[in-house]
């Protein structure tokens, strides 16, 4: 499915990182393709975040107010934006309950950022349940890349996450007939081949 934001000029990205060099680098990388706003801390991020922002790249480690807290405030505002955590913090099981859409671990390259924007925008046309599937599947894939099999199988949060992803995948299978193009369905799940 093609996003309603097919013209990249209409896409607004908010880059949030207290390390100015990193924030400026990410912004510079994306400025040619998107309308980019840059925030060097939590307070500035909350000032810049409004209905016009489509995707937020949010650093987890910031002084005064960390990315987790900023994320909670953004979600409390009911903004329609997608949030991608970008961080040097290795993901732990605490991410299961965090309301982000995707998770990138530093160092992050240009292709990582572009790929994340494409994924976030491609989800806009899907309903809430499908978007929830993508968010949970992203968390599952992130934990599986970070943790070994024993850690995963001995963790109750992961087991609950795995069950939720499976239930949402089954719902998606049932609604596949609603997709008019088989290619759309393949695109839908190419991020998470282990979950389909």
Secondary structure as UniProt FT lines:
FT   TURN            4..5
FT   HELIX           8..10
FT   STRAND          12..16
FT   HELIX           20..31
FT   TURN            32..33
FT   STRAND          35..39
FT   HELIX           42..48
FT   TURN            51..52
FT   STRAND          55..59
FT   HELIX           67..76
FT   TURN            77..78
FT   STRAND          82..87
FT   HELIX           93..97
FT   STRAND          102..105
FT   HELIX           110..122
FT   TURN            123..125
FT   HELIX           128..146
FT   HELIX           149..153
FT   HELIX           156..174
FT   HELIX           176..178
FT   HELIX           182..189
FT   HELIX           190..195
//
